[in-house]
Structure formats: structure tokens, C-alpha cells
Amino acid sequence: MGVLPKFRRRDDSEEPPIRADEDVDKHGPASDRSSASPASERPIIGDQLARKLTARQVQMIAIGGTIGTGLFLGTGKSLATGGPASILIAYAIVGSIVFVTMLSLGEMAAYIPVAGSFCTFAGRFVDDAFGFALTWNYWFNDAVSMASDLVALQLILQYWTNNFPGWALSLIFWAALILANIITVKAYGELEYWLSLLKVITIIIFIILGIAVNCGGNKMHQYIGGHNWHIGDAPFVGGIGGFASVFVTAAFAYGGTESIAITAGETKEPAKNLPRVVKNVFWRILLFYILSILIIGLNVPYNKSGLNDKTTRTSPFTIVFQMAGSNVAGSFINAVIMTSVLSAGNHALFAGTRLLYTLADNRHAPHLFASLTRYQVPWIAVLATSATSGLCFGASFIGAGQLWTWLQNIVGVSNQLSWIAIGIASLRFRKAIRLQGKEHLLPFKNYTYPWGPWCSVILNCFLVLVQGWSSFSPKFDVVTFFSLYVELPIMAVMYLGWKLLRRTKIVKLQDMDLETDTYPERVMGTLGPDETGWKGRGYTALRWLL
């Protein structure tokens, strides 16, 4: 990429050296390990940010980046357009795809923990033009994600009043997010931790309350059971078109899971903490999603008013709390949803900022965006990303509900393109690291390789092509078609344009850079020497839950 490597000695607080008395089975013979460059002499390019995010914060950021408007609001649209069976099946399928994608990403991010993450990997392991197109695409994804969260605030506000201007509330939250991200990464991490913890607690309460409502603890004092699966066109609403349309909403909802790897550039002990996050966090998310969606499908009829209106949108979570017989409970969950929107927007701005910083660092954008404050925060990138988001949510005059649907489609497809890129990068990464004899240096191995990445690539390509079925039937909808497929030609043009301009080539496996920014240190087990036995297992179970 034409960037001269910068060399610096790692601080001892960042990564502990391998002790001479440590077991080296995981890295192979000592002679093999000694052939690699010492950690203190490894070239450093993308690892210039402050590592201030703790394991506690990273775990919660992983949840916070995923559980947001996609779950709290997007499930209502999915239920209305696809029905309860479609939404449950689609979210389960997309969840499985994301799981194998996260294993592939975790393997690469633990070995090369940089802020650019999978976007950097696409350029380093596939083609610089591919990395260029993907990084710009995902940066715009994050900017639009933040904008969709700001628009969602206006929809949530309408539960209480239509007299207060929604754009004013969005503007207040927009300024608050900029402030949280421009101070220090510790401020971002701490805010995200507590907001995410609130969401987790709320979802647990929702699951318990939802079961009670279904069993008769509702205003009508009637057992609901599976009644809503047999009304009207349920459980599959809209036929194949309705079923296919749910996938892009599911992709939007799960989007953000992969961006946890973007925090790798500012995570303490990344080779130890990132594999733990990848292995544990997604199971929690999958559990929360599937259970929540099942309860929504059982309790909320697909034809409930307000689920998919052009100007308003009511969260199915709020509806379930209302069914419990308390308007106060409905207001409470609506307020929590508002904080979750703030959390999701916070995470989107953080991720987008780091990607714009990476673009500048790789000379894919003006170097101005790589400027850091004394706390090592890319402040100009924060302002540029938030400004783009502000322009997007400024278009809410067309109808907040309609705009949110379009933004959701764009982000959902962008997420799927990113998952395809992660799968391709993973396949080439493992081939190269095996060819170069460095496979024993991996802190974490993707046990689904090679079938996992292949499944991710093939299934995502299929879904990107067919999920726009609803834009063709019963009649052609130009705007919906545009929002579902505009990402494809833009990505292709950016890739081909940069490739022709810079005459880039696909990286050969033997020439692939597997040294720069690497952390091939030994990773200890999740249980320490004094955490074995039933106490250790109990502690692990508690940590898994919270």
C-alpha cells in the first residue's frame, strides 16, 4: 500500500512477553518460534491507538453493538411483513451465518488486532482494491447506522407525544454522542458498558414477562399460546416474498456483531480477550434474539397497528409490556429502548470513526483524518463521520418510518457484503499462514474452517440476490429496489476504479504480510490456577451470563 512501516517497542503493560518456563506446545518447537520476529521488533502500522478498553467493556460493547434498533424496532416490521414463522426461521438462519463469520473474524483479529479489522484484512489478504472498496462501504454503513438510530429516536418519541419536534431530540442525542466519542476511548467504553448492561437486564425481564403474558398474565386474563400463529395469513405472511424480505431486516439487526473486532485496536491483551469475546458473546446474543423473537411472535399479532406504518413505528417490546396491563410499564420499556438507540448510535460512531482513521492511515483517504488528540482519539474522523450521519437523518422530513426502512435496507445489505468479505479473507488467511509455516502462532483457531467460511460466503451471496423479492411483487417498487441493491454497483465501481487507478493485484499467498501488527503471544486459559473445580465453573457461568 506504499506505507513505510513504523517501528516502536511495545509497552510491557500492553502485552506480557512469553516466559522461558512457559509451555510452548501451542506455538510449536522453540526453533520455529524463534524464526519469527521478536514482538519488540515487529513492524507497527495500524496499531497507533491507545489500548484502554478492558475485557469487561469489550464484552458489553459486543452486545451493545448488536442489540439495538434492529431488535427493538426492526422485529416489528419483520413480523408485519413476514409473519411469526418467517421471522423466527430467518433470524435463526442469519444468526448461524453470523456465528461462523465471527469465528473466522476472531481468528484473524486475535492474531492481527488493528482498528481496521476485517477491512484491513480484505486489503492485506485479498487485494488492496478490495480493502479500499470494503472499508469505504463499511464506513458509510456505520454513518448510515448512526443516522438510522437518530431517526429511530423520533419514532420512539411518538409513543408519548407528537407535539415535541423529533428532529430536536435527534440533534441533542447527536451532540451527546459526538462528545462521548471525542473525549477519550475510556469515556466511550464506560458509557457503552452501562447502556449495554441496562439492555441485557431489560431483555431478561422482557423474556420472563412475555412468558407470563402468554400464559394468561395479560389484560384479558386469557391464555394466548400459539393463537397468533393461526390468524389470517399467519404463520407465513406474504408468501415467499414476505419470507425473503425478513432476511435484510435480520441482517440489519445482527449487524454490528462483526464490528466488535474494530475495538481490537484499543483492547488490552487482544490475543487473550478477543477469542473469549468471540466464543462467548454471540451465544448470548443468539439466545436473547431467538427467545425474544419467539415471545414476540407468540404474543403480538402480525396485523397489529403501528408495527409497520410510514410515519410511526411501535416496538413490539412496548406492546408486550402494555399487554401486561400497565401503561407505566410501556413507558418504562420505551425509555429503555431510547437508551438502547443511544447505545447503538454510540457504537456505530465509534466503529465508523476507526474505519475512517484506517482509511487515512492506509492512504485511502486524506491523511487529515488520521489526526489524533493527546488521548489518541481520531477527532477529525469523529467529526466527519458524525457530520455524514447528520446529513442522512436530516432527510427525515419524508416520514421517519419510511426513511428508517430505507436506511435499514441499505445497512442490512452492507452488513451482508462485509460478512462475505470476512469469509473470503479468512479462507485466504488460513491458506497463507499454513503455507508460511506460522499456523502454530495463532492464539485462536476457527474450528469451522474451511466449511464455515465457505457457507458464509455462499449463503450471504444467495440472500443478497433473493431478499429483494418483495420489490418486484406484486408490483415493481423502484425505491425499495434501490435501497436493497444500490450497494452492489457502488461496491463494484469502487473496487474496479481503485484497481485500475493503482493497478493493484491479488496478493499471492507466499507474499502475504503476516508480520505487521501481529500479536503471536501465548494465550492462557480462561480459568486461572485458583479458579478450577466447581468454583471456577460457577464463575465462568456467571461471567457468561453477565
C-alpha positions as CSV (number, residue, x, y, z in Angstrom):
1,M,0.0,0.0,0.0
2,G,3.1,2.2,-0.1
3,V,3.1,2.9,3.6
4,L,6.5,2.7,5.3
5,P,6.4,0.6,8.5
6,K,6.9,2.5,11.7
7,F,8.8,0.6,14.4
8,R,8.2,1.1,18.1
9,R,8.8,-1.1,21.2
10,R,5.6,-2.3,22.8
11,D,5.0,-1.2,26.3
12,D,5.1,-4.1,28.9
13,S,1.6,-3.2,30.0
14,E,0.2,-3.9,26.6
15,E,1.4,-7.5,26.1
16,P,3.4,-9.6,28.5
17,P,6.3,-11.4,27.0
18,I,6.5,-15.2,26.8
19,R,8.3,-16.5,29.9
20,A,11.1,-19.0,29.3
21,D,9.4,-21.6,31.6
22,E,6.1,-21.5,29.8
23,D,4.8,-24.5,27.9
24,V,5.3,-23.8,24.2
25,D,3.3,-26.7,22.7
26,K,0.7,-24.2,21.4
27,H,3.4,-22.5,19.3
28,G,5.4,-25.5,18.3
29,P,9.1,-26.1,18.7
30,A,11.2,-23.3,20.0
31,S,13.2,-23.3,16.8
32,D,10.1,-22.5,14.8
33,R,9.1,-19.7,17.2
34,S,12.5,-18.1,17.1
35,S,12.3,-17.8,13.4
36,A,9.6,-15.1,13.8
37,S,10.5,-11.6,14.6
38,P,10.6,-10.6,18.3
39,A,7.5,-8.8,19.5
40,S,9.6,-5.7,20.2
41,E,10.8,-5.5,16.6
42,R,7.6,-6.2,14.7
43,P,6.6,-3.5,12.2
44,I,3.7,-1.4,13.5
45,I,1.4,0.4,11.1
46,G,-2.2,0.3,12.2
47,D,-1.6,-0.1,15.9
48,Q,-1.2,3.5,17.0
49,L,-4.4,4.0,19.1
50,A,-4.5,3.8,22.9
51,R,-5.4,0.3,24.4
52,K,-7.7,1.5,27.1
53,L,-10.8,-0.8,26.6
54,T,-10.9,-3.6,29.3
55,A,-12.2,-7.1,28.9
56,R,-15.3,-6.1,30.9
57,Q,-16.0,-3.2,28.5
58,V,-15.3,-5.2,25.3
59,Q,-17.7,-7.9,26.3
60,M,-20.5,-5.4,26.8
61,I,-19.6,-3.4,23.7
62,A,-20.0,-6.6,21.7
63,I,-23.6,-7.0,23.0
64,G,-24.3,-3.2,22.7
65,G,-23.3,-3.1,19.1
66,T,-25.8,-5.7,18.2
67,I,-28.8,-5.3,20.4
68,G,-30.3,-2.1,19.3
69,T,-32.9,-0.7,16.9
70,G,-32.8,-3.9,14.8
71,L,-34.2,-5.9,17.6
72,F,-36.4,-3.4,19.4
73,L,-37.9,-1.8,16.2
74,G,-36.9,-4.0,13.3
75,T,-38.6,-7.0,14.6
76,G,-42.0,-5.2,14.4
77,K,-41.5,-4.6,10.7
78,S,-40.4,-8.2,10.1
79,L,-43.4,-9.5,12.0
80,A,-45.8,-7.4,9.9
81,T,-44.2,-8.3,6.5
82,G,-43.2,-11.9,7.1
83,G,-45.3,-13.3,10.0
84,P,-44.1,-15.1,13.1
85,A,-42.7,-18.3,11.5
86,S,-40.8,-16.3,8.8
87,I,-39.2,-14.0,11.4
88,L,-38.1,-16.9,13.7
89,I,-36.6,-19.0,10.8
90,A,-34.9,-16.1,9.1
91,Y,-33.3,-14.8,12.3
92,A,-32.1,-18.3,13.2
93,I,-30.5,-18.7,9.8
94,V,-28.8,-15.3,9.8
95,G,-27.7,-15.9,13.4
96,S,-26.0,-19.1,12.3
97,I,-24.3,-17.4,9.4
98,V,-23.0,-14.6,11.7
99,F,-21.7,-17.1,14.2
100,V,-19.4,-18.9,11.8
101,T,-18.4,-15.5,10.4
102,M,-17.5,-14.3,13.9
103,L,-15.3,-17.4,14.4
104,S,-13.5,-16.6,11.2
105,L,-13.0,-13.0,12.1
106,G,-12.0,-13.8,15.7
107,E,-9.1,-15.9,14.4
108,M,-7.7,-13.1,12.3
109,A,-8.4,-10.3,14.8
110,A,-6.7,-12.1,17.7
111,Y,-3.6,-12.5,15.5
112,I,-3.6,-9.0,14.0
113,P,-5.6,-6.8,16.4
114,V,-5.9,-3.5,14.5
115,A,-8.6,-0.9,14.3
116,G,-9.3,-1.6,10.6
117,S,-10.1,-5.2,11.4
118,F,-11.8,-7.1,8.6
119,C,-11.4,-4.1,6.2
120,T,-7.7,-4.2,6.7
121,F,-7.7,-8.0,6.3
122,A,-9.5,-7.6,3.0
123,G,-6.8,-5.4,1.6
124,R,-3.9,-7.4,3.1
125,F,-5.1,-10.9,2.4
126,V,-7.1,-10.4,-0.9
127,D,-6.4,-7.2,-2.8
128,D,-5.8,-3.6,-1.8
129,A,-8.6,-2.5,-4.1
130,F,-10.9,-5.0,-2.3
131,G,-9.9,-3.5,1.1
132,F,-10.4,0.0,-0.3
133,A,-13.9,-0.7,-1.5
134,L,-15.0,-2.6,1.6
135,T,-13.6,-0.1,4.1
136,W,-15.4,2.9,2.4
137,N,-18.6,0.8,2.2
138,Y,-18.5,-0.1,5.8
139,W,-17.6,3.4,6.9
140,F,-20.7,4.6,5.1
141,N,-22.6,1.7,6.7
142,D,-21.7,3.0,10.2
143,A,-22.6,6.6,9.3
144,V,-26.0,5.5,8.0
145,S,-26.4,3.2,11.0
146,M,-26.0,6.2,13.3
147,A,-28.4,8.1,11.2
148,S,-31.0,5.3,11.4
149,D,-30.6,5.4,15.2
150,L,-31.2,9.1,15.2
151,V,-34.4,8.6,13.1
152,A,-35.5,5.8,15.4
153,L,-35.5,8.3,18.3
154,Q,-38.2,10.3,16.5
155,L,-40.3,7.1,16.1
156,I,-39.9,6.2,19.8
157,L,-40.7,9.7,20.9
158,Q,-44.1,9.5,19.2
159,Y,-45.2,6.9,21.7
160,W,-45.5,9.8,24.2
161,T,-46.2,12.9,22.1
162,N,-46.4,14.4,18.6
163,N,-46.0,18.0,19.9
164,F,-42.3,17.9,20.5
165,P,-40.2,18.2,17.3
166,G,-38.4,14.8,16.8
167,W,-35.5,16.4,14.9
168,A,-34.7,18.4,18.0
169,L,-34.4,15.3,20.2
170,S,-32.2,13.7,17.5
171,L,-30.0,16.7,17.4
172,I,-29.5,16.6,21.2
173,F,-28.5,12.9,21.1
174,W,-26.3,13.6,18.1
175,A,-24.3,16.2,20.0
176,A,-24.1,13.9,23.1
177,L,-22.6,11.1,21.0
178,I,-20.0,13.3,19.5
179,L,-18.9,14.5,22.9
180,A,-18.7,10.9,24.3
181,N,-16.5,9.8,21.3
182,I,-14.2,12.7,21.1
183,I,-13.1,12.9,24.8
184,T,-11.3,9.6,25.3
185,V,-11.9,6.0,24.4
186,K,-12.4,5.2,28.1
187,A,-15.4,7.6,28.1
188,Y,-16.9,5.7,25.2
189,G,-16.2,2.3,26.8
190,E,-17.7,3.2,30.1
191,L,-20.9,4.7,28.6
192,E,-21.3,1.7,26.3
193,Y,-20.8,-0.7,29.2
194,W,-23.7,0.7,31.4
195,L,-26.1,1.2,28.5
196,S,-25.5,-2.3,27.3
197,L,-25.9,-3.8,30.8
198,L,-29.3,-2.0,31.0
199,K,-30.3,-3.6,27.7
200,V,-29.3,-7.1,28.8
201,I,-31.3,-6.7,32.1
202,T,-34.3,-5.4,30.2
203,I,-34.4,-8.3,27.7
204,I,-34.2,-10.8,30.6
205,I,-37.2,-9.0,32.2
206,F,-39.0,-9.0,28.9
207,I,-38.5,-12.7,28.4
208,I,-39.9,-13.5,31.8
209,L,-42.8,-11.1,31.4
210,G,-43.5,-12.3,27.9
211,I,-43.9,-15.9,29.1
212,A,-46.3,-14.7,31.9
213,V,-48.3,-12.6,29.3
214,N,-48.6,-15.6,27.1
215,C,-49.7,-17.9,29.9
216,G,-52.6,-15.6,30.9
217,G,-50.9,-12.7,32.8
218,N,-52.4,-10.1,30.5
219,K,-55.3,-7.6,30.5
220,M,-57.8,-10.1,29.2
221,H,-56.6,-12.8,31.6
222,Q,-56.6,-15.3,28.8
223,Y,-54.1,-17.9,27.7
224,I,-52.7,-16.9,24.3
225,G,-50.4,-19.8,23.5
226,G,-49.9,-20.2,19.7
227,H,-53.2,-18.4,18.7
228,N,-51.3,-15.6,16.8
229,W,-49.7,-18.2,14.6
230,H,-53.1,-19.2,13.2
231,I,-54.8,-15.9,12.4
232,G,-55.2,-14.5,8.9
233,D,-52.2,-15.4,6.7
234,A,-50.0,-16.4,9.7
235,P,-47.6,-18.0,10.3
236,F,-46.1,-17.2,6.9
237,V,-47.3,-13.8,5.7
238,G,-46.8,-12.6,2.2
239,G,-45.6,-16.0,0.9
240,I,-42.1,-16.3,-0.4
241,G,-41.7,-12.6,-0.9
242,G,-42.6,-11.9,2.7
243,F,-40.2,-14.6,3.9
244,A,-37.3,-13.3,1.8
245,S,-37.8,-9.7,2.9
246,V,-37.2,-10.6,6.5
247,F,-33.6,-11.5,5.8
248,V,-32.4,-8.0,5.1
249,T,-34.1,-6.9,8.4
250,A,-32.4,-9.7,10.2
251,A,-29.0,-8.7,8.7
252,F,-29.6,-5.2,9.9
253,A,-30.5,-6.5,13.4
254,Y,-27.4,-8.7,13.7
255,G,-25.2,-6.0,12.1
256,G,-22.6,-4.7,14.5
257,T,-21.6,-8.2,15.7
258,E,-18.6,-8.1,13.4
259,S,-17.6,-4.6,14.4
260,I,-16.5,-5.8,17.8
261,A,-13.3,-6.7,16.1
262,I,-12.8,-3.0,15.3
263,T,-12.3,-2.5,19.1
264,A,-9.2,-4.8,18.8
265,G,-7.0,-1.8,18.1
266,E,-7.9,-0.4,21.5
267,T,-8.3,-3.6,23.6
268,K,-6.0,-4.6,26.3
269,E,-4.4,-8.0,25.8
270,P,-6.3,-8.6,22.5
271,A,-4.8,-12.1,21.9
272,K,-6.4,-13.2,25.1
273,N,-9.6,-11.2,25.3
274,L,-10.9,-11.2,21.7
275,P,-11.2,-15.1,21.4
276,R,-13.1,-15.1,24.7
277,V,-15.4,-12.4,23.4
278,V,-16.0,-14.2,20.0
279,K,-16.7,-17.5,21.6
280,N,-19.0,-16.3,24.4
281,V,-20.8,-13.2,23.3
282,F,-22.5,-14.4,20.2
283,W,-24.1,-17.3,22.1
284,R,-25.7,-14.7,24.5
285,I,-26.9,-12.6,21.5
286,L,-28.3,-15.6,19.8
287,L,-30.1,-16.7,22.9
288,F,-31.5,-13.2,23.5
289,Y,-32.6,-12.8,19.9
290,I,-34.2,-16.2,19.3
291,L,-36.1,-16.2,22.7
292,S,-37.2,-12.6,22.3
293,I,-38.4,-13.2,18.7
294,L,-40.3,-16.3,19.7
295,I,-42.1,-14.5,22.5
296,I,-42.9,-11.5,20.2
297,G,-44.4,-13.9,17.6
298,L,-46.5,-15.7,20.2
299,N,-47.8,-12.5,21.9
300,V,-48.1,-9.9,19.2
301,P,-50.4,-10.5,16.1
302,Y,-48.7,-9.6,12.8
303,N,-51.5,-7.3,11.8
304,K,-51.2,-5.1,15.0
305,S,-51.4,-1.4,14.1
306,G,-48.3,0.6,14.4
307,L,-45.8,-2.2,13.5
308,N,-45.0,-1.0,10.0
309,D,-46.5,2.4,9.4
310,K,-44.8,5.0,7.2
311,T,-44.8,7.8,9.7
312,T,-44.8,5.9,13.1
313,R,-43.4,2.7,14.5
314,T,-44.3,1.0,17.7
315,S,-41.8,-1.5,19.3
316,P,-43.3,-5.0,19.8
317,F,-41.4,-4.9,23.2
318,T,-43.5,-1.9,24.2
319,I,-46.7,-3.7,23.1
320,V,-45.9,-6.8,25.2
321,F,-45.3,-4.6,28.3
322,Q,-48.7,-2.9,27.6
323,M,-50.4,-6.2,27.4
324,A,-49.2,-6.9,30.9
325,G,-51.8,-4.3,32.0
326,S,-49.6,-1.3,32.8
327,N,-49.1,1.9,30.8
328,V,-46.3,2.7,33.2
329,A,-44.5,-0.5,32.1
330,G,-45.0,0.5,28.5
331,S,-43.4,3.9,29.1
332,F,-40.5,2.2,31.0
333,I,-39.6,-0.1,28.2
334,N,-40.0,2.7,25.7
335,A,-37.5,4.7,27.7
336,V,-35.1,1.8,27.8
337,I,-35.4,1.4,24.0
338,M,-34.5,5.0,23.7
339,T,-31.2,4.4,25.7
340,S,-30.6,1.3,23.5
341,V,-30.8,3.6,20.5
342,L,-28.3,5.9,22.1
343,S,-26.0,2.9,22.7
344,A,-26.3,1.6,19.2
345,G,-25.6,5.0,17.8
346,N,-22.6,5.4,20.1
347,H,-21.1,2.1,18.8
348,A,-21.8,3.0,15.2
349,L,-20.0,6.3,15.5
350,F,-17.0,4.6,17.3
351,A,-16.7,2.0,14.6
352,G,-17.1,4.4,11.7
353,T,-14.5,6.8,13.2
354,R,-11.9,4.0,13.5
355,L,-12.6,2.9,9.9
356,L,-12.1,6.4,8.6
357,Y,-8.9,6.6,10.6
358,T,-7.8,3.3,9.0
359,L,-8.6,4.7,5.5
360,A,-6.4,7.7,6.2
361,D,-3.6,5.5,7.7
362,N,-3.6,3.3,4.6
363,R,-3.6,6.4,2.3
364,H,-7.1,5.5,1.0
365,A,-8.4,8.9,2.4
366,P,-6.8,12.2,3.1
367,H,-4.2,11.9,5.9
368,L,-6.0,14.6,7.8
369,F,-8.5,12.0,9.1
370,A,-5.7,10.2,10.9
371,S,-5.0,13.2,13.2
372,L,-5.1,12.1,16.9
373,T,-5.7,14.1,20.1
374,R,-3.3,13.8,23.0
375,Y,-5.5,11.0,24.2
376,Q,-5.0,9.2,20.9
377,V,-8.6,9.7,19.7
378,P,-9.0,10.4,15.9
379,W,-11.0,13.6,16.5
380,I,-11.4,14.8,12.9
381,A,-12.6,11.3,11.9
382,V,-15.2,11.6,14.7
383,L,-16.5,14.9,13.3
384,A,-16.5,13.8,9.7
385,T,-18.5,10.6,10.4
386,S,-21.0,12.3,12.7
387,A,-21.5,15.1,10.1
388,T,-22.4,12.4,7.4
389,S,-24.8,10.9,9.8
390,G,-26.4,14.3,10.5
391,L,-27.0,14.8,6.8
392,C,-28.7,11.4,6.5
393,F,-31.1,11.9,9.4
394,G,-31.8,15.4,8.1
395,A,-33.9,13.7,5.3
396,S,-36.5,12.6,7.9
397,F,-39.0,15.1,6.5
398,I,-40.1,12.4,4.1
399,G,-41.5,10.4,7.0
400,A,-39.4,9.0,9.8
401,G,-40.9,5.5,9.4
402,Q,-40.3,5.3,5.7
403,L,-36.8,6.8,5.9
404,W,-35.9,4.3,8.7
405,T,-37.0,1.4,6.5
406,W,-34.8,2.6,3.6
407,L,-31.8,3.2,5.8
408,Q,-32.3,-0.2,7.4
409,N,-32.2,-1.9,3.9
410,I,-29.0,-0.1,3.0
411,V,-27.3,-1.1,6.2
412,G,-28.6,-4.7,6.1
413,V,-27.1,-5.3,2.6
414,S,-23.9,-3.6,3.6
415,N,-23.6,-5.9,6.6
416,Q,-24.0,-9.0,4.3
417,L,-21.3,-7.7,1.9
418,S,-19.0,-7.4,4.9
419,W,-19.7,-11.0,6.0
420,I,-18.9,-12.2,2.5
421,A,-15.6,-10.3,2.6
422,I,-14.7,-11.8,6.0
423,G,-15.3,-15.3,4.7
424,I,-13.1,-14.7,1.6
425,A,-10.3,-13.1,3.7
426,S,-10.5,-16.0,6.2
427,L,-10.1,-18.6,3.5
428,R,-7.0,-16.9,2.1
429,F,-5.6,-16.1,5.5
430,R,-5.6,-19.7,6.7
431,K,-4.1,-20.9,3.4
432,A,-1.3,-18.4,3.6
433,I,-0.5,-18.9,7.3
434,R,-0.3,-22.6,6.7
435,L,1.9,-22.2,3.6
436,Q,4.3,-19.8,5.5
437,G,4.6,-22.3,8.5
438,K,3.1,-19.9,11.1
439,E,-0.2,-21.7,11.9
440,H,1.1,-22.7,15.3
441,L,1.3,-18.9,16.2
442,L,-2.5,-18.4,16.1
443,P,-3.8,-17.5,19.5
444,F,-7.3,-18.8,18.4
445,K,-8.3,-21.2,15.7
446,N,-11.6,-21.2,13.8
447,Y,-12.8,-24.8,14.2
448,T,-15.3,-24.4,11.4
449,Y,-12.6,-23.9,8.8
450,P,-12.9,-24.5,5.8
451,W,-16.6,-25.2,5.6
452,G,-17.7,-22.3,7.9
453,P,-16.2,-19.5,5.8
454,W,-17.5,-21.2,2.6
455,C,-21.0,-21.4,4.0
456,S,-20.9,-17.8,5.0
457,V,-19.8,-16.6,1.5
458,I,-22.3,-18.8,-0.4
459,L,-25.4,-18.2,1.8
460,N,-24.8,-14.5,2.0
461,C,-24.4,-14.2,-1.8
462,F,-27.7,-16.1,-2.2
463,L,-29.5,-13.9,0.3
464,V,-28.3,-10.6,-1.2
465,L,-29.7,-11.6,-4.5
466,V,-33.1,-13.0,-3.4
467,Q,-34.1,-10.9,-0.4
468,G,-35.3,-8.1,-2.8
469,W,-38.1,-10.3,-4.0
470,S,-40.7,-8.0,-2.4
471,S,-39.6,-5.1,-4.6
472,F,-40.7,-7.0,-7.7
473,S,-44.0,-8.4,-6.4
474,P,-46.9,-7.7,-6.5
475,K,-45.6,-4.6,-8.5
476,F,-42.2,-3.2,-9.0
477,D,-41.2,-0.7,-6.3
478,V,-38.3,1.5,-7.6
479,V,-37.4,3.0,-4.2
480,T,-37.3,-0.3,-2.3
481,F,-35.3,-1.9,-5.2
482,F,-32.8,0.9,-5.0
483,S,-32.4,0.7,-1.2
484,L,-31.8,-3.1,-1.5
485,Y,-29.4,-3.2,-4.4
486,V,-27.7,0.1,-4.6
487,E,-24.7,-1.1,-2.5
488,L,-23.8,-3.8,-5.2
489,P,-22.9,-1.5,-8.1
490,I,-21.3,1.1,-5.7
491,M,-19.0,-1.6,-4.3
492,A,-18.1,-2.9,-7.8
493,V,-17.3,0.5,-9.1
494,M,-15.1,1.4,-6.1
495,Y,-13.3,-1.9,-6.4
496,L,-12.7,-1.7,-10.2
497,G,-11.9,2.0,-10.1
498,W,-9.2,1.7,-7.4
499,K,-7.8,-1.4,-9.1
500,L,-7.5,0.3,-12.5
501,L,-6.2,3.5,-10.9
502,R,-3.5,1.9,-8.7
503,R,-3.1,-1.3,-10.8
504,T,-3.4,-3.5,-7.7
505,K,-3.1,-7.3,-7.9
506,I,-4.5,-10.1,-5.8
507,V,-1.9,-10.9,-3.1
508,K,-0.1,-14.1,-3.5
509,L,-0.2,-16.5,-0.6
510,Q,3.6,-16.6,-0.2
511,D,3.8,-12.8,-0.3
512,M,1.1,-12.1,2.2
513,D,2.1,-9.9,5.1
514,L,1.7,-12.0,8.3
515,E,4.1,-10.0,10.4
516,T,2.9,-6.4,10.6
517,D,0.8,-5.5,13.7
518,T,0.8,-9.2,14.9
519,Y,0.4,-10.4,18.5
520,P,1.5,-14.1,18.3
521,E,1.9,-14.4,22.1
522,R,0.7,-17.4,24.1
523,V,-2.9,-17.2,25.4
524,M,-3.6,-18.6,28.8
525,G,-6.8,-20.5,29.5
526,T,-10.0,-18.7,30.7
527,L,-9.7,-20.3,34.1
528,G,-6.7,-19.4,36.3
529,P,-4.9,-21.8,38.6
530,D,-7.2,-20.8,41.6
531,E,-10.4,-20.9,39.5
532,T,-10.7,-24.6,38.8
533,G,-13.3,-27.0,40.1
534,W,-16.9,-26.1,40.8
535,K,-16.0,-22.5,41.9
536,G,-14.2,-21.9,38.6
537,R,-17.1,-23.4,36.6
538,G,-19.6,-21.3,38.6
539,Y,-17.5,-18.1,38.0
540,T,-17.3,-18.9,34.3
541,A,-21.1,-19.4,34.1
542,L,-21.7,-16.1,35.8
543,R,-19.3,-14.3,33.6
544,W,-21.0,-15.9,30.5
545,L,-24.4,-14.5,31.7
546,L,-23.3,-11.0,32.8
